Amino acid sequence: MRLLVVGANGLLGSNVVLAGQQRGWDVCGTYHSTQPAFDIPLTQFDLGEHDTFDETLAEHDPDVVINCAAMTDVDGCETNPEQAYVLNGNAPGELATDCDANGVDFIHVSTDYVFDGTQRTPYSESADPDPAQVYGQSKLVGEQAVHGEVPETLIARLSFVWGIHRSRGDLTGFPAWIRNRHQSDETVPLFTDQWVTPTRAGQAAETLLDLIGQDATGLFHVACSSCVSPYEFGEMIAEYVNAGEDLLSEGSIEDVERDATRPTYSCLNVEHVESTLGRSQPTIREDVEAVRDAFR
């Protein structure tokens, strides 16, 4: 199996590279600006120049492509919607088209932010998306473009992604922010009125490759099985960084002014991926335990 990871220097992409290598797959990748420290064939590629992607395919000749690249700055998307729609909306469809024309399987990664957050039970794949900000809107356009070009493809929605960046080896995302503030004895303000199903990048990478191994197609939610608030997640992280909870402070999502609206509830129902793979998705505790050494 020859796997091409688009966005190999991102958090998810770096974990997909490692997971593929550990399975003995022939892995290659693209990066936008900073070349990752992987001993694999790498090509610099800009999603904004997606019309050149056929050249990348010709160079690497993959069996399957996983698109982990995107404009993920939620507030940045709000202030620069034109770029967001190019990178998150138009580009995925073009990549899917090029892959289909060359007989290459294509997997696209999307987000829980395609939902508006008004629901109070985990969103299943059949729930109607209704994004509340440009980031989610552009990602939904990307989903629709991919599905429109190649109906029998695999699209995975992730949520609140965190984990170890496998090129640099450092903890990245929400837990790293908690740990760093604890180490600096800074107060950690955390929302109690937002709920998410955090996705550990390493676990998501393994799940994506498992789905590829089963020739799965369609829409899948890939996250942990625990629907938690950032405050609850922070309480758990405090245990692993050997810090007390005295620095944690309860806050509201309404206390922070940001350019883009965030959904207050974007927990994902993971029953479909569990039934497809015949195993349970991890709880948030199991995900943290899996990388506990990284918190030290």
HELIX and SHEET records of a PDB file:
HELIX    1   1 LEU A   11  GLN A   22  1                                  12    
HELIX    2   2 LEU A   47  THR A   52  5                                   6    
HELIX    3   3 PHE A   53  HIS A   60  1                                   8    
HELIX    4   4 VAL A   74  THR A   79  1                                   6    
HELIX    5   5 PRO A   81  ALA A   84  1                                   4    
HELIX    6   6 TYR A   85  ASN A   90  3                                   6    
HELIX    7   7 ALA A   91  ALA A  101  1                                  11    
HELIX    8   8 ASP A  112  VAL A  114  5                                   3    
HELIX    9   9 VAL A  134  GLU A  149  1                                  16    
HELIX   10  10 PHE A  174  GLN A  183  1                                  10    
HELIX   11  11 ALA A  201  GLY A  213  1                                  13    
HELIX   12  12 PRO A  230  TYR A  240  1                                  11    
HELIX   13  13 GLU A  245  LEU A  247  5                                   3    
HELIX   14  14 ILE A  253  ASP A  255  5                                   3    
HELIX   15  15 GLU A  271  LEU A  277  1                                   7    
HELIX   16  16 ILE A  284  ALA A  290  1                                   7    
HELIX   17  17 ARG A  292  PHE A  295  5                                   4    
SHEET    1   A 7 LEU A  42  GLN A  44  0                                        
SHEET    2   A 7 ASP A  26  TYR A  31  1                                        
SHEET    3   A 7 ARG A   2  VAL A   6  1                                        
SHEET    4   A 7 VAL A  64  ASN A  67  1                                        
SHEET    5   A 7 ASP A 105  THR A 111  1                                        
SHEET    6   A 7 LEU A 154  LEU A 158  1                                        
SHEET    7   A 7 GLY A 218  HIS A 221  1                                        
SHEET    1   B 3 ASP A 170  THR A 172  0                                        
SHEET    2   B 3 VAL A 161  HIS A 165 -1                                        
SHEET    3   B 3 THR A 199  ARG A 200  1                                        
SHEET    1   C 2 VAL A 188  PHE A 191  0                                        
SHEET    2   C 2 LEU A 248  GLY A 251  1                                        
END                                                                             
